[in-house]
């Protein structure tokens, strides 16, 4: 394949334009990755042993507030957030079940 005058072959374009493009993409993505790693170190850590009693106390308080009707005092924003969290947990559970079964159809009985 011959290139016409003033045109580079595709491999020459990659060799010429590739390194500057790669360094530009690394330079532009560095601040975003720094922000991601900052939040990942804080939010994606497993719970410590000290956090487990706090979580169980919050769950007990939530169960106690259900019969008393205290959940009706939530703002729309809090209720929406709680609903989204519950939906996310249920969807991840469902995805895990699908992965475990390797099928969309239920177990063979």
N, CA, C and O atoms as a GROMACS GRO file, in nm:
protein
  436
    1UNK      N    1   0.085  -0.117   0.000
    1UNK     CA    2   0.000   0.000   0.000
    1UNK      C    3   0.090   0.123   0.000
    1UNK      O    4   0.172   0.142   0.089
    2UNK      N    5   0.072   0.204  -0.099
    2UNK     CA    6   0.152   0.325  -0.109
    2UNK      C    7   0.069   0.445  -0.066
    2UNK      O    8  -0.048   0.457  -0.102
    3UNK      N    9   0.130   0.530   0.009
    3UNK     CA   10   0.063   0.653   0.050
    3UNK      C   11   0.084   0.758  -0.057
    3UNK      O   12   0.190   0.768  -0.118
    4UNK      N   13  -0.019   0.836  -0.078
    4UNK     CA   14  -0.006   0.945  -0.173
    4UNK      C   15   0.075   1.056  -0.107
    4UNK      O   16   0.100   1.055   0.013
    5UNK      N   17   0.115   1.149  -0.189
    5UNK     CA   18   0.196   1.258  -0.140
    5UNK      C   19   0.120   1.334  -0.031
    5UNK      O   20   0.006   1.377  -0.053
    6UNK      N   21   0.182   1.352   0.085
    6UNK     CA   22   0.122   1.428   0.195
    6UNK      C   23   0.038   1.343   0.288
    6UNK      O   24  -0.016   1.396   0.385
    7UNK      N   25   0.024   1.213   0.261
    7UNK     CA   26  -0.054   1.127   0.348
    7UNK      C   27   0.037   1.023   0.411
    7UNK      O   28   0.128   0.970   0.346
    8UNK      N   29   0.012   0.993   0.537
    8UNK     CA   30   0.090   0.892   0.607
    8UNK      C   31   0.016   0.759   0.604
    8UNK      O   32  -0.107   0.756   0.594
    9UNK      N   33   0.089   0.652   0.613
    9UNK     CA   34   0.028   0.521   0.630
    9UNK      C   35  -0.033   0.513   0.770
    9UNK      O   36   0.013   0.583   0.860
   10UNK      N   37  -0.134   0.428   0.792
   10UNK     CA   38  -0.195   0.418   0.925
   10UNK      C   39  -0.095   0.384   1.035
   10UNK      O   40  -0.105   0.437   1.146
   11UNK      N   41   0.000   0.296   1.006
   11UNK     CA   42   0.098   0.262   1.110
   11UNK      C   43   0.188   0.381   1.141
   11UNK      O   44   0.232   0.398   1.255
   12UNK      N   45   0.216   0.463   1.041
   12UNK     CA   46   0.298   0.582   1.066
   12UNK      C   47   0.220   0.683   1.149
   12UNK      O   48   0.277   0.751   1.235
   13UNK      N   49   0.088   0.694   1.125
   13UNK     CA   50   0.006   0.786   1.204
   13UNK      C   51   0.007   0.745   1.351
   13UNK      O   52   0.018   0.829   1.440
   14UNK      N   53  -0.005   0.616   1.376
   14UNK     CA   54  -0.005   0.568   1.514
   14UNK      C   55   0.130   0.593   1.578
   14UNK      O   56   0.137   0.635   1.694
   15UNK      N   57   0.236   0.569   1.504
   15UNK     CA   58   0.370   0.588   1.559
   15UNK      C   59   0.399   0.736   1.586
   15UNK      O   60   0.469   0.770   1.682
   16UNK      N   61   0.345   0.823   1.501
   16UNK     CA   62   0.372   0.966   1.517
   16UNK      C   63   0.279   1.030   1.620
   16UNK      O   64   0.324   1.104   1.707
   17UNK      N   65   0.149   1.000   1.610
   17UNK     CA   66   0.051   1.068   1.694
   17UNK      C   67   0.020   0.993   1.823
   17UNK      O   68  -0.042   1.050   1.912
   18UNK      N   69   0.060   0.868   1.835
   18UNK     CA   70   0.026   0.787   1.951
   18UNK      C   71   0.084   0.835   2.082
   18UNK      O   72   0.009   0.857   2.177
   19UNK      N   73   0.217   0.853   2.091
   19UNK     CA   74   0.275   0.895   2.221
   19UNK      C   75   0.224   1.030   2.271
   19UNK      O   76   0.194   1.041   2.390
   20UNK      N   77   0.214   1.133   2.187
   20UNK     CA   78   0.159   1.259   2.241
   20UNK      C   79   0.013   1.245   2.285
   20UNK      O   80  -0.028   1.305   2.385
   21UNK      N   81  -0.064   1.167   2.211
   21UNK     CA   82  -0.203   1.146   2.249
   21UNK      C   83  -0.213   1.071   2.381
   21UNK      O   84  -0.297   1.104   2.466
   22UNK      N   85  -0.129   0.970   2.400
   22UNK     CA   86  -0.129   0.894   2.525
   22UNK      C   87  -0.088   0.981   2.644
   22UNK      O   88  -0.149   0.974   2.750
   23UNK      N   89   0.015   1.062   2.625
   23UNK     CA   90   0.059   1.148   2.737
   23UNK      C   91  -0.045   1.254   2.768
   23UNK      O   92  -0.063   1.290   2.884
   24UNK      N   93  -0.115   1.304   2.667
   24UNK     CA   94  -0.221   1.402   2.691
   24UNK      C   95  -0.337   1.339   2.766
   24UNK      O   96  -0.395   1.402   2.855
   25UNK      N   97  -0.372   1.216   2.731
   25UNK     CA   98  -0.483   1.151   2.800
   25UNK      C   99  -0.446   1.118   2.945
   25UNK      O  100  -0.531   1.129   3.034
   26UNK      N  101  -0.322   1.080   2.970
   26UNK     CA  102  -0.277   1.053   3.106
   26UNK      C  103  -0.279   1.182   3.188
   26UNK      O  104  -0.323   1.183   3.303
   27UNK      N  105  -0.232   1.290   3.127
   27UNK     CA  106  -0.228   1.419   3.196
   27UNK      C  107  -0.369   1.468   3.229
   27UNK      O  108  -0.392   1.520   3.338
   28UNK      N  109  -0.462   1.451   3.136
   28UNK     CA  110  -0.597   1.500   3.161
   28UNK      C  111  -0.675   1.411   3.257
   28UNK      O  112  -0.764   1.460   3.326
   29UNK      N  113  -0.643   1.283   3.264
   29UNK     CA  114  -0.717   1.193   3.354
   29UNK      C  115  -0.658   1.189   3.494
   29UNK      O  116  -0.722   1.135   3.585
   30UNK      N  117  -0.541   1.243   3.516
   30UNK     CA  118  -0.476   1.235   3.647
   30UNK      C  119  -0.559   1.301   3.758
   30UNK      O  120  -0.570   1.241   3.865
   31UNK      N  121  -0.617   1.421   3.739
   31UNK     CA  122  -0.698   1.479   3.848
   31UNK      C  123  -0.823   1.396   3.879
   31UNK      O  124  -0.860   1.381   3.995
   32UNK      N  125  -0.887   1.342   3.776
   32UNK     CA  126  -1.006   1.260   3.799
   32UNK      C  127  -0.971   1.133   3.874
   32UNK      O  128  -1.044   1.092   3.964
   33UNK      N  129  -0.860   1.071   3.839
   33UNK     CA  130  -0.819   0.950   3.908
   33UNK      C  131  -0.778   0.979   4.052
   33UNK      O  132  -0.802   0.897   4.141
   34UNK      N  133  -0.718   1.095   4.076
   34UNK     CA  134  -0.681   1.132   4.212
   34UNK      C  135  -0.806   1.148   4.299
   34UNK      O  136  -0.809   1.104   4.414
   35UNK      N  137  -0.909   1.212   4.243
   35UNK     CA  138  -1.035   1.227   4.316
   35UNK      C  139  -1.099   1.091   4.341
   35UNK      O  140  -1.148   1.064   4.451
   36UNK      N  141  -1.098   1.005   4.239
   36UNK     CA  142  -1.156   0.872   4.255
   36UNK      C  143  -1.085   0.795   4.365
   36UNK      O  144  -1.150   0.735   4.450
   37UNK      N  145  -0.952   0.795   4.365
   37UNK     CA  146  -0.878   0.720   4.466
   37UNK      C  147  -0.898   0.777   4.606
   37UNK      O  148  -0.900   0.702   4.704
   38UNK      N  149  -0.913   0.910   4.615
   38UNK     CA  150  -0.938   0.972   4.745
   38UNK      C  151  -1.068   0.917   4.804
   38UNK      O  152  -1.070   0.875   4.920
   39UNK      N  153  -1.176   0.917   4.726
   39UNK     CA  154  -1.304   0.868   4.775
   39UNK      C  155  -1.306   0.717   4.788
   39UNK      O  156  -1.374   0.665   4.877
   40UNK      N  157  -1.235   0.646   4.704
   40UNK     CA  158  -1.231   0.500   4.712
   40UNK      C  159  -1.166   0.455   4.842
   40UNK      O  160  -1.211   0.358   4.903
   41UNK      N  161  -1.060   0.524   4.885
   41UNK     CA  162  -0.993   0.486   5.009
   41UNK      C  163  -1.084   0.506   5.130
   41UNK      O  164  -1.071   0.434   5.229
   42UNK      N  165  -1.176   0.602   5.121
   42UNK     CA  166  -1.264   0.632   5.234
   42UNK      C  167  -1.390   0.546   5.230
   42UNK      O  168  -1.430   0.489   5.331
   43UNK      N  169  -1.453   0.537   5.113
   43UNK     CA  170  -1.585   0.475   5.103
   43UNK      C  171  -1.582   0.324   5.081
   43UNK      O  172  -1.677   0.255   5.119
   44UNK      N  173  -1.478   0.271   5.021
   44UNK     CA  174  -1.478   0.131   4.983
   44UNK      C  175  -1.401   0.041   5.080
   44UNK      O  176  -1.369  -0.072   5.046
   45UNK      N  177  -1.372   0.091   5.198
   45UNK     CA  178  -1.304   0.007   5.297
   45UNK      C  179  -1.407  -0.082   5.366
   45UNK      O  180  -1.522  -0.041   5.382
   46UNK      N  181  -1.369  -0.201   5.406
   46UNK     CA  182  -1.464  -0.286   5.478
   46UNK      C  183  -1.492  -0.228   5.616
   46UNK      O  184  -1.411  -0.151   5.669
   47UNK      N  185  -1.604  -0.263   5.675
   47UNK     CA  186  -1.636  -0.209   5.808
   47UNK      C  187  -1.538  -0.259   5.914
   47UNK      O  188  -1.494  -0.374   5.911
   48UNK      N  189  -1.508  -0.173   6.006
   48UNK     CA  190  -1.422  -0.212   6.118
   48UNK      C  191  -1.507  -0.280   6.224
   48UNK      O  192  -1.629  -0.268   6.222
   49UNK      N  193  -1.445  -0.352   6.315
   49UNK     CA  194  -1.524  -0.415   6.423
   49UNK      C  195  -1.602  -0.313   6.507
   49UNK      O  196  -1.707  -0.346   6.562
   50UNK      N  197  -1.552  -0.190   6.516
   50UNK     CA  198  -1.623  -0.088   6.593
   50UNK      C  199  -1.749  -0.039   6.521
   50UNK      O  200  -1.840   0.012   6.586
   51UNK      N  201  -1.756  -0.054   6.390
   51UNK     CA  202  -1.871  -0.005   6.313
   51UNK      C  203  -1.989  -0.102   6.317
   51UNK      O  204  -2.102  -0.062   6.293
   52UNK      N  205  -1.964  -0.228   6.348
   52UNK     CA  206  -2.070  -0.329   6.345
   52UNK      C  207  -2.174  -0.305   6.455
   52UNK      O  208  -2.293  -0.312   6.426
   53UNK      N  209  -2.134  -0.278   6.580
   53UNK     CA  210  -2.238  -0.249   6.681
   53UNK      C  211  -2.320  -0.124   6.648
   53UNK      O  212  -2.439  -0.119   6.676
   54UNK      N  213  -2.256  -0.023   6.588
   54UNK     CA  214  -2.331   0.097   6.549
   54UNK      C  215  -2.436   0.062   6.445
   54UNK      O  216  -2.549   0.111   6.451
   55UNK      N  217  -2.400  -0.022   6.349
   55UNK     CA  218  -2.494  -0.060   6.244
   55UNK      C  219  -2.610  -0.141   6.302
   55UNK      O  220  -2.725  -0.121   6.263
   56UNK      N  221  -2.581  -0.232   6.395
   56UNK     CA  222  -2.689  -0.311   6.454
   56UNK      C  223  -2.781  -0.223   6.538
   56UNK      O  224  -2.902  -0.245   6.540
   57UNK      N  225  -2.725  -0.123   6.608
   57UNK     CA  226  -2.808  -0.031   6.685
   57UNK      C  227  -2.898   0.050   6.593
   57UNK      O  228  -3.015   0.074   6.625
   58UNK      N  229  -2.846   0.093   6.479
   58UNK     CA  230  -2.929   0.170   6.384
   58UNK      C  231  -3.040   0.082   6.327
   58UNK      O  232  -3.152   0.129   6.307
   59UNK      N  233  -3.008  -0.045   6.300
   59UNK     CA  234  -3.112  -0.135   6.249
   59UNK      C  235  -3.221  -0.158   6.355
   59UNK      O  236  -3.340  -0.160   6.322
   60UNK      N  237  -3.181  -0.176   6.481
   60UNK     CA  238  -3.279  -0.194   6.588
   60UNK      C  239  -3.367  -0.071   6.603
   60UNK      O  240  -3.488  -0.083   6.622
   61UNK      N  241  -3.306   0.047   6.593
   61UNK     CA  242  -3.383   0.171   6.603
   61UNK      C  243  -3.481   0.184   6.487
   61UNK      O  244  -3.592   0.232   6.504
   62UNK      N  245  -3.439   0.140   6.368
   62UNK     CA  246  -3.526   0.148   6.252
   62UNK      C  247  -3.645   0.051   6.268
   62UNK      O  248  -3.758   0.084   6.232
   63UNK      N  249  -3.618  -0.069   6.321
   63UNK     CA  250  -3.726  -0.166   6.342
   63UNK      C  251  -3.823  -0.116   6.448
   63UNK      O  252  -3.944  -0.134   6.434
   64UNK      N  253  -3.772  -0.052   6.553
   64UNK     CA  254  -3.859   0.003   6.657
   64UNK      C  255  -3.941   0.121   6.605
   64UNK      O  256  -4.054   0.141   6.650
   65UNK      N  257  -3.887   0.197   6.512
   65UNK     CA  258  -3.960   0.314   6.462
   65UNK      C  259  -4.069   0.276   6.364
   65UNK      O  260  -4.158   0.358   6.337
   66UNK      N  261  -4.065   0.157   6.309
   66UNK     CA  262  -4.165   0.118   6.211
   66UNK      C  263  -4.305   0.108   6.270
   66UNK      O  264  -4.398   0.167   6.215
   67UNK      N  265  -4.325   0.035   6.383
   67UNK     CA  266  -4.462   0.028   6.438
   67UNK      C  267  -4.512   0.162   6.491
   67UNK      O  268  -4.633   0.188   6.490
   68UNK      N  269  -4.422   0.248   6.536
   68UNK     CA  270  -4.465   0.376   6.591
   68UNK      C  271  -4.499   0.478   6.482
   68UNK      O  272  -4.555   0.583   6.512
   69UNK      N  273  -4.465   0.448   6.358
   69UNK     CA  274  -4.498   0.539   6.249
   69UNK      C  275  -4.400   0.652   6.232
   69UNK      O  276  -4.428   0.749   6.161
   70UNK      N  277  -4.283   0.642   6.296
   70UNK     CA  278  -4.184   0.750   6.286
   70UNK      C  279  -4.127   0.762   6.144
   70UNK      O  280  -4.081   0.869   6.105
   71UNK      N  281  -4.131   0.653   6.067
   71UNK     CA  282  -4.079   0.657   5.930
   71UNK      C  283  -4.160   0.753   5.843
   71UNK      O  284  -4.112   0.798   5.739
   72UNK      N  285  -4.283   0.784   5.884
   72UNK     CA  286  -4.365   0.876   5.806
   72UNK      C  287  -4.316   1.020   5.818
   72UNK      O  288  -4.359   1.107   5.744
   73UNK      N  289  -4.225   1.045   5.912
   73UNK     CA  290  -4.172   1.179   5.930
   73UNK      C  291  -4.049   1.207   5.843
   73UNK      O  292  -3.989   1.314   5.853
   74UNK      N  293  -4.013   1.113   5.759
   74UNK     CA  294  -3.898   1.132   5.671
   74UNK      C  295  -3.929   1.237   5.565
   74UNK      O  296  -4.043   1.250   5.522
   75UNK      N  297  -3.827   1.309   5.525
   75UNK     CA  298  -3.845   1.401   5.414
   75UNK      C  299  -3.846   1.320   5.284
   75UNK      O  300  -3.808   1.203   5.283
   76UNK      N  301  -3.890   1.381   5.177
   76UNK     CA  302  -3.896   1.313   5.048
   76UNK      C  303  -3.756   1.274   5.004
   76UNK      O  304  -3.735   1.165   4.949
   77UNK      N  305  -3.660   1.360   5.028
   77UNK     CA  306  -3.522   1.331   4.989
   77UNK      C  307  -3.468   1.210   5.064
   77UNK      O  308  -3.404   1.123   5.004
   78UNK      N  309  -3.492   1.203   5.196
   78UNK     CA  310  -3.445   1.089   5.274
   78UNK      C  311  -3.515   0.960   5.232
   78UNK      O  312  -3.452   0.855   5.222
   79UNK      N  313  -3.646   0.968   5.208
   79UNK     CA  314  -3.721   0.848   5.167
   79UNK      C  315  -3.673   0.800   5.030
   79UNK      O  316  -3.659   0.679   5.009
   80UNK      N  317  -3.647   0.892   4.938
   80UNK     CA  318  -3.597   0.854   4.806
   80UNK      C  319  -3.458   0.791   4.818
   80UNK      O  320  -3.429   0.691   4.752
   81UNK      N  321  -3.374   0.849   4.900
   81UNK     CA  322  -3.240   0.794   4.919
   81UNK      C  323  -3.246   0.654   4.979
   81UNK      O  324  -3.175   0.564   4.934
   82UNK      N  325  -3.331   0.636   5.080
   82UNK     CA  326  -3.346   0.503   5.141
   82UNK      C  327  -3.400   0.403   5.040
   82UNK      O  328  -3.358   0.287   5.037
   83UNK      N  329  -3.494   0.446   4.958
   83UNK     CA  330  -3.548   0.358   4.856
   83UNK      C  331  -3.445   0.319   4.752
   83UNK      O  332  -3.441   0.204   4.708
   84UNK      N  333  -3.362   0.414   4.712
   84UNK     CA  334  -3.257   0.383   4.615
   84UNK      C  335  -3.153   0.287   4.672
   84UNK      O  336  -3.104   0.198   4.602
   85UNK      N  337  -3.119   0.305   4.798
   85UNK     CA  338  -3.023   0.214   4.861
   85UNK      C  339  -3.081   0.074   4.869
   85UNK      O  340  -3.012  -0.024   4.839
   86UNK      N  341  -3.208   0.063   4.909
   86UNK     CA  342  -3.272  -0.068   4.918
   86UNK      C  343  -3.282  -0.133   4.780
   86UNK      O  344  -3.261  -0.253   4.766
   87UNK      N  345  -3.313  -0.054   4.678
   87UNK     CA  346  -3.320  -0.107   4.542
   87UNK      C  347  -3.184  -0.155   4.496
   87UNK      O  348  -3.173  -0.261   4.433
   88UNK      N  349  -3.079  -0.080   4.527
   88UNK     CA  350  -2.944  -0.122   4.491
   88UNK      C  351  -2.904  -0.253   4.558
   88UNK      O  352  -2.844  -0.340   4.494
   89UNK      N  353  -2.938  -0.266   4.685
   89UNK     CA  354  -2.905  -0.390   4.757
   89UNK      C  355  -2.980  -0.508   4.696
   89UNK      O  356  -2.922  -0.614   4.676
   90UNK      N  357  -3.108  -0.489   4.667
   90UNK     CA  358  -3.186  -0.598   4.608
   90UNK      C  359  -3.136  -0.635   4.469
   90UNK      O  360  -3.131  -0.753   4.434
   91UNK      N  361  -3.098  -0.535   4.389
   91UNK     CA  362  -3.046  -0.565   4.255
   91UNK      C  363  -2.914  -0.641   4.262
   91UNK      O  364  -2.894  -0.734   4.185
   92UNK      N  365  -2.825  -0.602   4.353
   92UNK     CA  366  -2.698  -0.676   4.365
   92UNK      C  367  -2.722  -0.818   4.414
   92UNK      O  368  -2.652  -0.911   4.372
   93UNK      N  369  -2.822  -0.836   4.503
   93UNK     CA  370  -2.855  -0.970   4.546
   93UNK      C  371  -2.906  -1.053   4.428
   93UNK      O  372  -2.866  -1.168   4.410
   94UNK      N  373  -2.993  -0.993   4.348
   94UNK     CA  374  -3.048  -1.063   4.232
   94UNK      C  375  -2.938  -1.097   4.131
   94UNK      O  376  -2.937  -1.207   4.076
   95UNK      N  377  -2.847  -1.004   4.107
   95UNK     CA  378  -2.736  -1.030   4.014
   95UNK      C  379  -2.648  -1.142   4.067
   95UNK      O  380  -2.602  -1.227   3.989
   96UNK      N  381  -2.624  -1.145   4.196
   96UNK     CA  382  -2.546  -1.254   4.255
   96UNK      C  383  -2.616  -1.389   4.240
   96UNK      O  384  -2.551  -1.490   4.216
   97UNK      N  385  -2.747  -1.389   4.253
   97UNK     CA  386  -2.822  -1.513   4.232
   97UNK      C  387  -2.811  -1.559   4.087
   97UNK      O  388  -2.797  -1.678   4.061
   98UNK      N  389  -2.819  -1.465   3.994
   98UNK     CA  390  -2.806  -1.501   3.852
   98UNK      C  391  -2.668  -1.558   3.823
   98UNK      O  392  -2.655  -1.656   3.749
   99UNK      N  393  -2.566  -1.498   3.880
   99UNK     CA  394  -2.430  -1.547   3.858
   99UNK      C  395  -2.416  -1.687   3.918
   99UNK      O  396  -2.353  -1.774   3.858
  100UNK      N  397  -2.473  -1.707   4.035
  100UNK     CA  398  -2.462  -1.837   4.100
  100UNK      C  399  -2.534  -1.948   4.025
  100UNK      O  400  -2.487  -2.062   4.023
  101UNK      N  401  -2.646  -1.915   3.962
  101UNK     CA  402  -2.721  -2.014   3.887
  101UNK      C  403  -2.671  -2.030   3.745
  101UNK      O  404  -2.695  -2.133   3.682
  102UNK      N  405  -2.601  -1.930   3.694
  102UNK     CA  406  -2.555  -1.926   3.554
  102UNK      C  407  -2.672  -1.931   3.458
  102UNK      O  408  -2.659  -1.984   3.348
  103UNK      N  409  -2.786  -1.877   3.498
  103UNK     CA  410  -2.904  -1.883   3.415
  103UNK      C  411  -3.006  -1.781   3.464
  103UNK      O  412  -3.007  -1.745   3.582
  104UNK      N  413  -3.093  -1.733   3.373
  104UNK     CA  414  -3.201  -1.646   3.412
  104UNK      C  415  -3.320  -1.726   3.465
  104UNK      O  416  -3.402  -1.673   3.539
  105UNK      N  417  -3.328  -1.852   3.428
  105UNK     CA  418  -3.437  -1.939   3.468
  105UNK      C  419  -3.402  -2.004   3.602
  105UNK      O  420  -3.284  -2.028   3.630
  106UNK      N  421  -3.501  -2.033   3.682
  106UNK     CA  422  -3.480  -2.089   3.814
  106UNK      C  423  -3.412  -2.225   3.812
  106UNK      O  424  -3.380  -2.278   3.705
  107UNK      N  425  -3.390  -2.279   3.928
  107UNK     CA  426  -3.320  -2.407   3.944
  107UNK      C  427  -3.406  -2.522   3.891
  107UNK      O  428  -3.529  -2.518   3.900
  108UNK      N  429  -3.342  -2.625   3.837
  108UNK     CA  430  -3.411  -2.745   3.795
  108UNK      C  431  -3.447  -2.826   3.919
  108UNK      O  432  -3.360  -2.856   4.001
  109UNK      N  433  -3.573  -2.861   3.931
  109UNK     CA  434  -3.618  -2.936   4.048
  109UNK      C  435  -3.657  -3.076   4.004
  109UNK      O  436  -3.699  -3.157   4.086
   0.00000   0.00000   0.00000
